[in-house]
């Protein structure tokens, strides 16, 4: 999401909404979700911060780089009759804007993403993943989560699904391995050579 508009820039904009000085850890954090989590202590401010984060996510969509191989994989999955749901801590509006911008809407059956500032529902909680599974009327054992973060792996384990970790940056393999994903890939099209990952 933030390949063009950086996490750090978004966090800076969110911090500007606070009327008082922030703890050093929040002031220095490059993670917008750290700022949003801190905002939950301040009632209405949390709503404003979450709304602003959603606006910035939508703005980021215009500059977000495509993940190489994604369209090829989605095309194959659709031909095989495999349902695909996007599960994201980013706002649902931003995810749908991205799908529309990239003309991928027709290849995706649903979106399970953030619709409020209720952080307890976000990954590593299994809530969004369980919601996605319910919406396509599937069983967890039939599903595979493909994710590029530790929280994706943790959410999948908690939901009872297999999980394929996507290593798209240096150092991620070492970070992911202790969390025991079902498999690790370095390119999205690696999925196409593994029938067991797609059925």
C-alpha positions as CSV (number, residue, x, y, z in Angstrom):
1,X,0.0,0.0,0.0
2,X,2.7,2.5,1.0
3,X,5.2,1.7,-1.7
4,X,4.9,5.3,-3.1
5,X,3.7,7.2,0.0
6,X,5.9,5.9,2.8
7,X,4.8,4.5,6.2
8,X,6.9,7.2,7.8
9,X,5.2,10.0,5.9
10,X,1.8,8.7,6.9
11,X,2.9,8.4,10.5
12,X,4.1,12.0,10.5
13,X,0.8,13.3,9.2
14,X,-1.1,11.3,11.8
15,X,1.0,12.6,14.6
16,X,0.2,16.1,13.6
17,X,-3.4,15.5,14.7
18,X,-2.4,15.2,18.3
19,X,-2.7,18.4,20.3
20,X,-0.1,17.4,22.9
21,X,3.4,15.9,22.9
22,X,3.7,12.2,22.2
23,X,5.7,9.6,24.0
24,X,9.1,9.1,22.4
25,X,8.3,5.7,21.1
26,X,5.2,7.0,19.2
27,X,7.0,10.2,18.1
28,X,9.8,8.1,16.5
29,X,7.7,5.2,15.1
30,X,7.5,4.9,11.3
31,X,4.4,2.7,11.7
32,X,1.0,4.5,11.2
33,X,-0.7,1.7,13.2
34,X,1.5,2.5,16.3
35,X,0.1,6.1,16.1
36,X,-3.4,4.8,15.6
37,X,-3.1,2.5,18.6
38,X,-1.9,5.3,20.7
39,X,-4.9,7.4,19.6
40,X,-7.3,4.9,20.9
41,X,-6.7,6.3,24.4
42,X,-8.3,9.6,23.4
43,X,-11.8,9.0,22.4
44,X,-12.9,11.1,19.5
45,X,-9.3,11.7,18.5
46,X,-9.0,8.0,17.6
47,X,-11.9,8.4,15.1
48,X,-10.2,11.4,13.5
49,X,-6.8,9.6,13.3
50,X,-8.4,6.5,11.8
51,X,-10.4,8.6,9.2
52,X,-7.2,10.4,8.3
53,X,-5.3,7.2,7.9
54,X,-8.0,5.9,5.6
55,X,-7.7,9.1,3.5
56,X,-3.9,8.7,3.3
57,X,-4.3,5.0,2.3
58,X,-6.5,6.0,-0.6
59,X,-4.1,8.6,-1.6
60,X,-1.3,6.0,-1.5
61,X,-3.2,3.8,-3.9
62,X,-2.3,6.1,-6.8
63,X,1.4,5.6,-6.2
64,X,1.4,2.0,-4.9
65,X,3.6,-0.3,-7.1
66,X,2.0,-3.5,-8.3
67,X,3.2,-6.8,-6.8
68,X,4.9,-8.6,-9.7
69,X,3.0,-11.7,-10.8
70,X,-0.2,-10.9,-9.0
71,X,-2.4,-10.6,-12.0
72,X,-1.1,-13.8,-13.5
73,X,-1.8,-15.7,-10.3
74,X,-5.3,-14.2,-9.9
75,X,-6.1,-15.1,-13.5
76,X,-5.1,-18.8,-13.0
77,X,-7.0,-19.0,-9.7
78,X,-10.1,-17.7,-11.3
79,X,-9.9,-20.2,-14.1
80,X,-9.5,-23.0,-11.5
81,X,-12.5,-21.8,-9.6
82,X,-10.5,-20.8,-6.5
83,X,-12.1,-18.0,-4.4
84,X,-9.8,-15.1,-3.5
85,X,-10.6,-12.7,-0.7
86,X,-8.2,-9.8,0.2
87,X,-7.6,-9.7,3.9
88,X,-6.0,-6.5,5.0
89,X,-5.4,-4.2,8.0
90,X,-5.7,-1.3,5.6
91,X,-9.1,0.3,5.1
92,X,-11.7,-1.5,3.0
93,X,-12.1,1.7,1.0
94,X,-8.4,1.8,0.1
95,X,-8.3,-1.8,-0.8
96,X,-11.3,-1.4,-3.1
97,X,-9.8,1.7,-4.6
98,X,-6.6,-0.2,-5.4
99,X,-8.5,-3.1,-7.0
100,X,-10.5,-0.6,-9.1
101,X,-7.3,1.3,-10.1
102,X,-5.6,-1.9,-11.1
103,X,-8.6,-3.4,-12.8
104,X,-8.4,-6.5,-10.5
105,X,-11.9,-6.3,-9.1
106,X,-13.3,-9.0,-11.3
107,X,-10.6,-11.4,-10.1
108,X,-11.4,-11.0,-6.4
109,X,-14.5,-12.4,-4.7
110,X,-14.4,-10.1,-1.6
111,X,-12.5,-7.8,0.8
112,X,-12.2,-8.3,4.5
113,X,-10.4,-5.2,5.8
114,X,-10.5,-2.4,8.4
115,X,-13.8,-0.5,8.6
116,X,-13.2,1.2,11.9
117,X,-10.6,2.0,14.5
118,X,-11.3,-1.2,16.4
119,X,-7.7,-2.4,16.4
120,X,-8.5,-5.7,18.3
121,X,-10.0,-6.9,15.0
122,X,-6.8,-6.4,13.0
123,X,-4.1,-9.0,12.3
124,X,-2.5,-10.7,14.2
125,X,-6.1,-11.3,15.4
126,X,-7.8,-13.9,13.2
127,X,-11.0,-11.8,13.0
128,X,-10.6,-10.5,9.5
129,X,-9.5,-13.9,8.2
130,X,-12.3,-15.7,9.9
131,X,-14.7,-13.1,8.4
132,X,-13.3,-13.8,4.9
133,X,-13.7,-17.6,5.4
134,X,-17.3,-17.1,6.6
135,X,-18.2,-14.9,3.7
136,X,-17.1,-17.4,1.1
137,X,-18.8,-20.2,3.1
138,X,-15.6,-22.2,3.4
139,X,-13.9,-24.2,6.2
140,X,-10.6,-22.9,7.5
141,X,-8.9,-26.2,6.6
142,X,-9.8,-25.5,2.9
143,X,-8.1,-22.1,2.9
144,X,-4.6,-20.8,2.4
145,X,-3.5,-17.4,3.6
146,X,-0.8,-15.7,1.5
147,X,0.9,-12.9,3.4
148,X,4.0,-10.8,3.6
149,X,4.1,-10.1,7.3
150,X,4.6,-11.8,10.6
151,X,1.1,-10.8,11.6
152,X,-0.3,-12.5,8.5
153,X,1.3,-15.8,9.6
154,X,0.1,-15.4,13.2
155,X,-3.5,-14.6,12.1
156,X,-3.5,-17.7,9.8
157,X,-2.3,-20.0,12.6
158,X,-4.9,-18.5,14.9
159,X,-7.7,-19.0,12.3
160,X,-6.5,-22.6,11.6
161,X,-5.5,-22.1,8.0
162,X,-2.4,-23.0,6.1
163,X,-0.2,-20.0,5.4
164,X,2.3,-19.2,2.6
165,X,4.8,-16.5,3.5
166,X,5.8,-14.1,0.7
167,X,9.3,-13.0,1.1
168,X,9.4,-9.7,-0.9
169,X,12.2,-8.0,1.0
170,X,15.7,-8.9,2.4
171,X,15.6,-10.3,5.9
172,X,12.0,-11.5,5.8
173,X,12.9,-15.2,5.4
174,X,14.8,-15.1,8.6
175,X,12.0,-13.3,10.4
176,X,9.3,-15.6,9.0
177,X,11.0,-19.0,9.5
178,X,10.6,-19.1,13.3
179,X,6.8,-18.6,12.9
180,X,6.6,-21.8,10.9
181,X,4.6,-20.9,7.8
182,X,3.4,-23.8,5.6
183,X,5.7,-22.6,2.8
184,X,7.8,-19.6,1.8
185,X,7.9,-18.1,-1.7
186,X,9.9,-15.3,-3.2
187,X,7.7,-14.5,-6.2
188,X,3.9,-14.7,-6.5
189,X,4.2,-16.9,-9.6
190,X,5.9,-19.6,-7.5
191,X,2.3,-20.4,-6.5
192,X,1.6,-21.6,-10.0
193,X,4.0,-24.5,-9.8
194,X,2.6,-25.8,-6.6
195,X,-0.8,-27.4,-7.1
196,X,-1.2,-28.3,-3.5
197,X,-1.1,-24.6,-2.6
198,X,-4.0,-23.7,-4.9
199,X,-6.5,-26.4,-4.1
